[in-house]
Every structure is written in structure tokens, then in C-alpha cells.
């Protein structure tokens, strides 16, 4: 049976530049930055979707991954002033925010005792009291209480700040965090690496080079991390390609990244509210082009609380093979920015139904993508795909 990509290649009306890209993808060859930019400028949703789905299925078949996780957000008060952020309350608005103590956060960890969660995801604002010692002690306390719980915590924005405050280098700092119990690093804080854009939207936090350097030091310790890109604001397509090229180059060197997560700019209640959000077609095109371009990344994730459950379903035909996890908490980072999901929590049964409804195989994983359970043949009592429909592929 002819695949979609083979059908594309047999089309006599396909332009030579598009044909060359399709042939490269079909043959497992890397596309260039110029070719990636061409996909953004001229690639139809149907074209890039077919290429991305080919890559996705070549790597993972129909397997679609999720995990059981919960989030802890230590504070939403922050010393930084990122223009796109709806979540943070700066020092001058401290009364509008929260600042958890270590005991507050350990209470959240203990709330999940006896539940089959495998990961705690910790990220939030930046404040002086949350320093190297605080986080090292917190990670150690988590591991003492529940040794098997995977600690995925803090972005390079936070690490850069606390290491600078402690007057230690990145290599020493990351080693200390590993020894304290840190297991992996999430992908946040990357935003857009290009200095022209970063200066306008997040001028006072770590640079793109520093973000990459902290991940590099973590990878040198034999550890894994994720990467993100904030898209759909003032950046151009060339800035997205520059961002992914920097990630691809570091991945060639270290192999330490496991997942890429495109993060959609949401414009509610922030300093960039005048900028309209991109539409769902651009969301899906961005997932697809990321899957094509980042050939050395194993996984592309759609963060369902940000884009909605139904769009997350659609993304599974545009290169995405992971939809994050149960997020069984009250995470506020995206709900405060106007995301589609104001109460972001789904049960394992919900996630399995969502994935099955579009003909994919639900696979529960741990943070490092070890398979915990294959739910393909699992039938829940009174299983009905209520709210999750087999959505059509957009062209």
C-alpha cells in the first residue's frame, strides 16, 4: 500500500524544492536550515503533515506516550520581567502571588503517597530565598520520602540565577544538583534563542547560549533533559529555524535531549496581549516542521493543557508521539495565560481514551521513556469515547 509520502513523490505537480525535501525525509536524510525555512514559508499543512507523520511512524509506529505526573510550582513571584508571562507576579506585586515553604511543597508530595505517579515536575518563579541549598535540600527530602519518584526540576533560568548567586560554575552546580537527587531537567526557559528576539521578550534572564551551556553540562554527567520553543509571538520563521538548529547541533554533540516541546504563546493578561495568537493550522504546521527538522530527537510532545485535548489529538497525525501526562494538580502557568484547559487534570483512563479515539496506541512511560504499561488492549468498564472524537486530518 502506498504511503502518503510515496503518494507525494509520485505527484508530477510537486515543485522541485519540495520534492527534494520529501526525498530527503523518505530516505532518512537531514534537511538544511534553508529547507526548513522553505517548509515554514511554503509548506502546506497537508504536505508537512505527511512528512512529519512518516517520521513519527518510522520512529514509533502508532505508539503514543504519556506518564503519571504532578506539578509543584514553588512561587509565582519572580525577579525577572518576561513580556510574554501571564503567570509571574513580580516583586512589586508580591501580595498577588504565593511563596511555598519547603514543608508546603513536601505536603504536596505526600498528598500523592500510595498513588502510582512516577514523576514530580518542579518549576516556578525566581526568588533569592530559593537558592542552591534550598533546592538541594528539597530534592534530597523528596528522595528520602519517596526514593523511586523521578525529580524533574528547574530550568536553566533558575539554575543560572542560583549558581551565579552562589558563585559557582555550571558544571559544579549541576553536579551538586545531581548528588542531591535531581533526575532530569525540563525544557522550559528556552523561549527563542535568537538574541534579537530574546532581548525584546526576556532581556533580563539567561541568554540562549547560557541555556544551552547548562543543558550541555547536565548531559556531560550522563543525564537527560527536554527542550522547548516558545512560538507564535514576534519571532519570524527564521528565528524558529535558528532555535531548532542550535538544539540540533547540541544534540549531535551530547545526545542528551529526549523530547522537544513546542509551546504556544498565549496572550491573556501579559505585556504582549496586543499580539494575536496563531491559529490551529499554524500550531499543527509547527509541530510537523519540528518533527521533520529535529531528526536527532526521539520524541516531540504536545502539552495538552496548553493547546486543548482535541488539538492534542490532532497533533498525533502531525509528528507528535507524546502528550505529556495526567498533570494531576492545579498547575497555573498556562491557565493564567488563557490556555484552553483551565482545570488541567486528566485521569489515566481519560488519556487512554483520548489516544485510542484517533487510532493510536496508548503507552504509559516513565520520565525516561521506559514502558510502564501498554494500554492498547485495555478495556475500561463502560468505555465510551465521550468528548474525544476521531477528528479529521486537516489539509
C-alpha positions as CSV (number, residue, x, y, z in Angstrom):
1,X,0.0,0.0,0.0
2,X,1.4,3.4,-1.0
3,X,2.2,5.7,1.9
4,X,1.3,9.4,1.9
5,X,4.9,10.4,1.3
6,X,5.2,8.0,-1.6
7,X,2.0,9.5,-3.0
8,X,3.5,12.9,-2.7
9,X,6.6,11.8,-4.5
10,X,4.5,10.5,-7.4
11,X,2.8,13.8,-7.8
12,X,4.1,15.4,-11.1
13,X,2.9,18.8,-9.8
14,X,5.2,18.8,-6.8
15,X,7.8,21.5,-7.1
16,X,11.5,20.5,-7.2
17,X,12.4,22.1,-3.9
18,X,9.5,20.3,-2.2
19,X,10.3,17.1,-3.9
20,X,14.0,17.3,-2.8
21,X,12.8,17.8,0.9
22,X,10.3,14.9,0.6
23,X,13.0,12.6,-0.8
24,X,15.4,13.5,2.0
25,X,12.8,12.7,4.6
26,X,11.8,9.5,2.9
27,X,15.5,8.4,2.8
28,X,16.2,9.5,6.4
29,X,18.5,12.3,5.4
30,X,18.8,15.6,7.2
31,X,17.2,18.8,5.8
32,X,19.1,22.0,5.8
33,X,18.2,25.3,7.6
34,X,17.2,26.8,4.2
35,X,15.0,23.8,3.5
36,X,13.4,24.1,7.0
37,X,12.7,27.8,6.3
38,X,11.1,26.8,3.0
39,X,8.7,24.5,4.8
40,X,7.6,27.3,7.1
41,X,7.3,29.7,4.2
42,X,5.6,27.5,1.6
43,X,4.8,24.1,3.1
44,X,1.1,23.4,3.2
45,X,-0.3,21.7,6.2
46,X,-1.1,18.6,4.2
47,X,2.5,18.4,2.8
48,X,4.4,18.9,6.1
49,X,1.9,16.7,7.9
50,X,2.5,13.8,5.6
51,X,6.3,14.1,6.0
52,X,6.1,14.5,9.8
53,X,3.7,11.6,10.2
54,X,6.1,9.4,8.1
55,X,8.9,10.3,10.5
56,X,6.7,9.8,13.6
57,X,5.6,6.3,12.5
58,X,9.1,5.3,11.3
59,X,10.3,6.1,14.9
60,X,7.3,5.0,17.0
61,X,4.6,3.4,14.8
62,X,1.3,4.2,16.5
63,X,2.8,4.3,20.0
64,X,1.7,7.5,21.8
65,X,3.3,8.1,25.2
66,X,2.1,9.6,28.4
67,X,3.1,9.4,32.1
68,X,1.5,9.9,35.5
69,X,2.9,13.1,37.0
70,X,2.1,16.0,39.1
71,X,3.5,19.6,39.3
72,X,4.8,21.7,42.1
73,X,5.2,25.4,41.5
74,X,7.3,26.9,44.4
75,X,6.3,30.5,43.6
76,X,4.8,32.8,41.0
77,X,6.8,35.8,42.3
78,X,9.8,36.5,40.2
79,X,12.7,38.9,39.8
80,X,12.5,38.7,36.1
81,X,10.2,40.6,33.8
82,X,9.4,38.4,30.8
83,X,6.9,40.3,28.5
84,X,5.0,37.1,27.5
85,X,4.5,35.8,31.0
86,X,0.9,35.9,32.5
87,X,1.9,33.7,35.4
88,X,4.6,35.6,37.3
89,X,3.9,38.3,39.8
90,X,7.0,40.5,40.2
91,X,8.4,41.6,43.5
92,X,6.3,44.8,43.3
93,X,3.1,42.7,43.1
94,X,4.2,40.2,45.7
95,X,0.9,40.3,47.5
96,X,-0.8,38.8,44.5
97,X,1.5,35.7,44.5
98,X,2.4,32.7,46.5
99,X,5.7,31.6,48.0
100,X,5.7,28.0,49.3
101,X,7.9,26.8,52.1
102,X,9.7,23.5,51.7
103,X,7.2,22.0,54.1
104,X,4.4,23.3,51.9
105,X,5.9,21.5,49.0
106,X,6.6,18.3,50.9
107,X,2.9,18.3,51.8
108,X,2.1,18.3,48.1
109,X,4.5,15.4,47.6
110,X,2.9,13.5,50.5
111,X,-0.6,14.0,49.0
112,X,0.4,11.5,46.3
113,X,1.6,8.8,48.7
114,X,0.1,5.5,47.6
115,X,-0.8,6.8,44.2
116,X,1.0,5.4,41.1
117,X,2.6,8.7,40.0
118,X,6.2,8.3,38.7
119,X,7.3,12.0,38.3
120,X,7.2,15.3,40.1
121,X,7.8,18.3,37.8
122,X,9.1,21.4,39.7
123,X,9.3,24.8,38.1
124,X,8.3,28.3,39.0
125,X,9.4,31.8,39.6
126,X,12.9,33.0,40.6
127,X,13.4,34.5,44.1
128,X,16.6,34.9,46.3
129,X,15.4,32.6,49.0
130,X,15.1,29.7,46.6
131,X,18.8,29.2,46.4
132,X,21.2,26.3,45.8
133,X,20.9,25.0,49.4
134,X,17.1,25.3,49.4
135,X,16.7,23.2,46.2
136,X,19.4,20.7,47.1
137,X,17.7,20.1,50.5
138,X,14.3,19.9,48.8
139,X,15.4,17.3,46.2
140,X,17.1,15.3,49.0
141,X,13.9,15.4,51.1
142,X,11.8,14.1,48.2
143,X,14.2,11.3,47.6
144,X,14.3,10.4,51.3
145,X,10.5,10.3,51.4
146,X,9.9,8.5,48.1
147,X,13.2,7.3,46.5
148,X,11.6,6.0,43.3
149,X,9.9,9.3,42.4
150,X,11.6,10.9,39.5
151,X,12.5,14.5,40.2
152,X,12.3,16.6,37.0
153,X,13.1,20.1,38.2
154,X,14.0,23.7,37.4
155,X,15.0,25.3,34.1
156,X,18.3,26.9,33.2
157,X,16.8,30.2,34.1
158,X,16.6,29.1,37.7
159,X,19.9,27.3,37.7
160,X,21.7,30.3,36.1
161,X,20.4,32.5,38.8
162,X,21.1,30.3,41.8
163,X,24.6,29.3,40.6
164,X,25.5,32.9,40.0
165,X,24.2,33.9,43.4
166,X,26.3,31.0,45.0
167,X,29.3,32.0,42.9
168,X,29.8,28.5,41.4
169,X,30.1,27.4,37.8
170,X,27.5,25.5,35.8
171,X,29.5,22.2,35.9
172,X,29.9,22.3,39.7
173,X,26.3,23.4,40.2
174,X,24.8,20.6,38.1
175,X,26.9,18.1,39.8
176,X,25.6,19.3,43.2
177,X,22.0,19.0,41.9
178,X,22.6,15.5,40.7
179,X,24.1,14.5,44.0
180,X,21.1,16.0,45.8
181,X,18.6,13.8,43.8
182,X,17.8,15.7,40.6
183,X,17.0,13.1,37.9
184,X,16.3,15.3,34.8
185,X,15.7,18.8,33.6
186,X,12.5,20.1,31.9
187,X,12.8,22.1,28.8
188,X,11.4,25.5,29.9
189,X,13.0,28.9,29.7
190,X,14.3,28.3,26.2
191,X,11.8,30.7,24.7
192,X,13.6,31.9,21.5
193,X,17.4,31.7,21.4
194,X,18.0,34.4,18.8
195,X,19.3,37.5,20.7
196,X,17.3,39.9,18.6
197,X,14.0,38.4,19.8
198,X,15.1,37.3,23.3
199,X,16.2,40.9,24.1
200,X,12.7,42.1,23.4
201,X,10.7,39.5,25.2
202,X,13.0,38.3,28.1
203,X,16.0,40.6,28.3
204,X,17.0,40.1,31.9
205,X,17.1,36.3,32.1
206,X,19.8,33.9,30.9
207,X,20.8,34.0,27.3
208,X,20.2,31.3,24.7
209,X,23.9,30.4,24.9
210,X,23.7,30.1,28.7
211,X,20.6,27.9,28.5
212,X,22.3,25.6,26.1
213,X,25.5,25.5,28.2
214,X,23.6,24.4,31.3
215,X,22.0,21.5,29.4
216,X,25.4,20.6,28.0
217,X,26.9,20.3,31.5
218,X,23.9,18.2,32.6
219,X,24.4,15.9,29.6
220,X,28.1,15.5,30.3
221,X,27.0,13.9,33.6
222,X,25.2,11.3,31.6
223,X,21.8,12.8,32.4
224,X,18.8,13.6,30.2
225,X,16.7,16.7,29.6
226,X,14.0,18.2,27.4
227,X,13.9,21.3,25.2
228,X,11.1,23.8,24.3
229,X,10.5,26.7,21.9
230,X,8.0,29.5,22.5
231,X,6.4,30.3,19.2
232,X,3.7,32.5,17.7
233,X,4.6,35.9,19.1
234,X,7.1,38.4,17.5
235,X,9.5,35.8,16.1
236,X,9.9,35.1,12.4
237,X,10.2,31.7,10.8
238,X,13.9,32.2,10.5
239,X,14.1,32.6,14.3
240,X,12.3,29.3,14.8
241,X,14.8,27.6,12.5
242,X,17.8,29.2,14.3
243,X,16.4,27.9,17.6
244,X,16.0,24.4,16.4
245,X,19.3,24.4,14.6
246,X,21.0,25.3,17.9
247,X,19.2,22.4,19.6
248,X,20.1,20.0,16.8
249,X,23.8,20.9,17.0
250,X,24.0,20.4,20.7
251,X,22.1,17.1,20.4
252,X,24.6,16.0,17.8
253,X,27.3,16.6,20.4
254,X,25.7,15.1,23.5
255,X,22.7,13.1,22.7
256,X,21.2,14.2,26.0
257,X,17.9,15.6,24.8
258,X,15.0,13.2,24.7
259,X,11.9,15.4,23.9
260,X,11.1,18.6,22.1
261,X,8.0,20.6,23.2
262,X,6.7,23.5,21.1
263,X,5.0,25.9,23.5
264,X,2.3,28.2,22.1
265,X,2.3,31.9,23.1
266,X,-0.9,32.7,24.8
267,X,-1.8,36.4,25.0
268,X,-4.1,36.8,28.1
269,X,-3.1,39.2,30.8
270,X,0.5,39.9,29.9
271,X,2.6,42.6,28.3
272,X,2.2,41.2,24.8
273,X,-1.6,40.9,24.9
274,X,-1.8,43.1,21.8
275,X,-0.3,40.3,19.7
276,X,-2.9,37.9,18.3
277,X,-2.4,34.2,18.8
278,X,-1.6,31.9,15.9
279,X,-4.4,29.6,14.7
280,X,-4.6,25.8,14.9
281,X,-3.2,25.3,11.4
282,X,0.0,27.1,12.4
283,X,0.1,25.1,15.6
284,X,0.0,21.9,13.6
285,X,2.4,23.1,10.9
286,X,4.9,24.0,13.7
287,X,4.6,20.5,15.3
288,X,5.1,18.9,11.9
289,X,8.1,21.0,10.9
290,X,9.7,20.5,14.3
291,X,9.4,16.7,13.8
292,X,11.0,16.9,10.4
293,X,13.8,19.2,11.4
294,X,14.8,17.7,14.7
295,X,15.8,14.4,13.2
296,X,18.1,13.5,16.2
297,X,15.4,14.0,18.8
298,X,13.5,10.8,19.6
299,X,10.2,12.5,20.7
300,X,8.0,15.5,20.0
301,X,5.5,16.3,22.7
302,X,2.3,18.3,22.6
303,X,1.5,19.8,26.0
304,X,-2.3,19.2,26.1
305,X,-3.2,21.7,28.8
306,X,-1.9,24.5,26.6
307,X,-3.5,23.6,23.3
308,X,-6.6,21.6,24.4
309,X,-7.3,17.9,24.4
310,X,-8.8,17.9,20.9
311,X,-5.9,19.7,19.3
312,X,-3.6,17.4,21.1
313,X,-5.4,14.6,19.4
314,X,-5.0,16.2,16.0
315,X,-1.3,16.7,16.6
316,X,-0.8,13.0,16.7
317,X,-1.1,13.0,12.9
318,X,1.4,15.8,12.6
319,X,4.6,14.3,14.1
320,X,3.7,14.3,17.8
321,X,4.1,11.0,19.7
322,X,3.8,12.2,23.3
323,X,1.0,14.2,25.1
324,X,2.7,14.6,28.5
325,X,0.8,13.3,31.5
326,X,-2.1,13.3,33.8
327,X,-0.9,16.7,35.3
328,X,-3.0,15.8,38.3
329,X,-2.7,19.1,40.1
330,X,-3.6,22.8,39.8
331,X,-0.8,23.9,37.5
332,X,-1.3,27.6,36.7
333,X,1.4,28.6,34.2
334,X,-0.8,28.2,31.2
335,X,-4.3,28.5,32.6
336,X,-3.3,32.0,33.8
337,X,-2.3,32.9,30.2
338,X,-5.6,31.9,28.7
339,X,-4.9,28.3,27.7
340,X,-7.8,26.1,26.6
341,X,-7.7,23.9,29.7
342,X,-8.5,25.9,32.9
343,X,-8.5,22.8,35.1
344,X,-5.7,20.8,33.7
345,X,-6.1,17.3,35.0
346,X,-6.8,14.0,33.2
347,X,-7.0,10.5,34.6
348,X,-5.1,7.7,33.1
349,X,-8.4,6.4,31.7
350,X,-9.0,9.8,30.1
351,X,-5.6,9.8,28.4
352,X,-6.0,6.3,27.1
353,X,-9.5,7.1,25.6
354,X,-8.1,10.3,24.0
355,X,-5.3,8.4,22.3
356,X,-7.4,5.4,21.3
357,X,-10.1,7.6,19.7
358,X,-7.7,8.6,16.9
359,X,-6.4,5.1,16.3
360,X,-3.1,5.4,18.2
361,X,-1.7,3.1,20.9
362,X,-1.6,4.5,24.4
363,X,1.7,3.6,26.2
364,X,2.3,4.7,29.7
365,X,6.0,5.6,30.2
366,X,8.2,6.8,32.9
367,X,10.1,10.1,32.5
368,X,13.0,8.4,30.6
369,X,10.6,6.6,28.2
370,X,10.8,3.2,29.7
371,X,7.5,1.5,29.0
372,X,5.4,1.0,32.2
373,X,2.2,-0.4,30.5
374,X,0.8,-0.8,27.1
375,X,-2.9,0.1,27.2
376,X,-3.7,-1.0,23.6
377,X,-5.8,-3.9,24.7
378,X,-7.1,-2.4,27.9
379,X,-10.9,-2.0,28.0
380,X,-12.2,0.1,30.8
381,X,-15.6,-0.5,32.2
382,X,-18.3,1.3,30.2
383,X,-15.6,2.6,27.9
384,X,-17.1,5.3,25.8
385,X,-15.1,8.0,23.9
386,X,-17.2,10.7,25.4
387,X,-15.7,14.1,24.4
388,X,-12.9,12.5,22.3
389,X,-13.9,12.1,18.7
390,X,-12.0,10.8,15.8
391,X,-11.1,14.2,14.3
392,X,-10.4,14.5,10.6
393,X,-6.9,15.3,9.3
394,X,-6.7,18.9,8.2
395,X,-5.4,19.7,4.8
